[in-house]
Amino acid sequence: MKAVAKVFNAMSIIFVVILIFWLVKLNYNDLSFKQNRSAYLGISSVLLMIFALQMIKRSVNRKRK
């Protein structure tokens, strides 16, 4: 089970790198949804994936105990 937790941690790190990429893509001069639609959708989807991975990892750890 420790291997499974390591896999989820590695995937979370990859998604954090993708999140940083999307944060760089934001147009900070104009934060409107019209100008940054794809960046906002990318940020929200990556945040949800990170959250889901952490919840799955927590569930796996609880089943192990």
N, C-alpha and C positions, 0 to 999 in steps of 0.2 A: 504493500500500500504506500510505502514511502516513495516508490518510483512514480506512482500515480500523482502524488502531491508535487513531485519535482517537475513532472510534465506540465501540470497546471500552472506552476510558478513560471516555467519557461514560456508558456503561451501567454501568460499575463505580461511578462516583460516585453514580448514581441508586440503585443497590443499597446503597451505604453509607448513604445517607439513609434508606432503608427499614429498614436494620439499626438505625440510631439510634432510629427509631420503635418497633421491637420491643423494644429495650432499655428504653425509657421505659415500655412496657406491662407490664413485669415487676412482680410484687408482691414487693418486697424484704423485706417483713415475714414472708412465708411463701414460701420458695423451693422448695416441694415441686412435683413434677410435676403433681399433681392440681390445684393452684391456678393453675399457669402453663403448662398443656399447649399452648395455642395460641401463646403467646409463645415457648416453647422450640422448637416446630416451625417457627415463622416465622423465628427466629434461625438455626436450622440450615439451613433451605432457602436463606435469603439468603446465608449464608456459603458454601454449596456453589455457588451461582450466581456469586458473586464469584470463587471459586477457578477455576471452569470458564472464566469469561471471561478470566481472566489466563492460563490454560493455552492457550486458543485464540489469544490475542494473541501469546503466545510462539511458538506453532507457525507463525503467519502470518509473524512476523519471521524465523524460521529458513528458511522456504521462499523468502523474498525474497532472502536472501544467496546 
